[in-house]
Amino acid sequence: DGHQSHETPEMHRLAFDNEIILFSIPPHCTHMLQPLDVGVFGPFQRAWTENCIDASIDCDPVTRYNFAKRYMKIREISVTPKIIQSAFERSGLWPINPD
């Protein structure tokens, strides 16, 4: 969100060295513009919640022993490059329109 504590010279150097373009979101508008919040984390959370409810109904609750496997199953379905790209589009951050 552009707060100075989120960016360091080392981070900028690492991004530059790896050909990553950084951009900051203006303050006080992250609720509208953060693409992961807009289109990834919300759907992931809903899918995870639904999975946990279904597991409880089936008497197979999430435990520390099966958490990672269940988490990765939901993540593979709900966090994909296509979904992430769509989130950037829905937030209005992509494609870039300089006008």
N, C-alpha and C positions, 0 to 999 in steps of 0.2 A: 504493500500500500504506500510505498514511498517514504516511510518513516526512516530517518537516518540510521536508526539502530538495526535496520534490516539490510543495509548495504555497507560493505566495507571495501577498502581498496583491494584487498586480496580477492574478494568475490568478483570485483570488476576485472581484475587481471585474469583470473581463472576463466571467466566467461569469454573474455577477448581471446585468450589462448585457444579456446575450444570453439571459436566462431559462434558463440551464443549471443544473441542480441537481448539486452536487458532493457526493460522499460518500466517506469513507475506509474502506478495508478494514482491519480490526484487524491489528496486527502478528502475524507468525508463523503466519498462516493463508492467505497468498496462494495457496499451492499448491492450496488447496481452493476458494477463492472468486473468483479472478480469471477473470471470464467469458471474456475473449478467449483465455486459455490453455486454459480448459476446452473451448471449443467452436469456436474460429476458427483460431488459429495452428497447432494440431496437425493438423487436417484440411488446412489450406492447405499445410503442410510436406509432408504425405504426397502430396498431389496434385502439388506441384512436383517432388518426388523422382521420382515415377512418370513425370511428363512428361520429365524429364531422362534417365531410363533409356531410355524409349521413343525419345527423340530420338537417343541414342547408338546404340541398336540399329539405327535407320534411317539411320545414318551422317550425321546432321544435328545435331551437338552444339550445345549452347547456347554462343553466343559473345557478345562485347561488342556485336556488330552486331544480333543478334536477341534479346538478353536482355529488353529492355523489352517487346517485342511478346509474347513468350512469357509473361513475368511477368503482364502485364495480362490475357492470356487466362485464365490460371489464377485470377487474383484475381477476375475478373468472375464466374466460376463458383462459387468457394468462399468468397467474402466478400460476402455479400448481407445486406440488412437482416433478412430472415427468419432467416438463420443466426446473425446477431449476437443477435437477440432470443431465439432458442432457447438460445444460450449463457448468457444472463443467467438464463433459466428453469432450466436444468440446474444452474447454480451455486447456485441457491437465492436469488439476489438479486432476482428478479422473479417474480411480483408481490410487492410489499412487504406483509409481514404484520407489523403492529405488535405482535401478541400473541406 
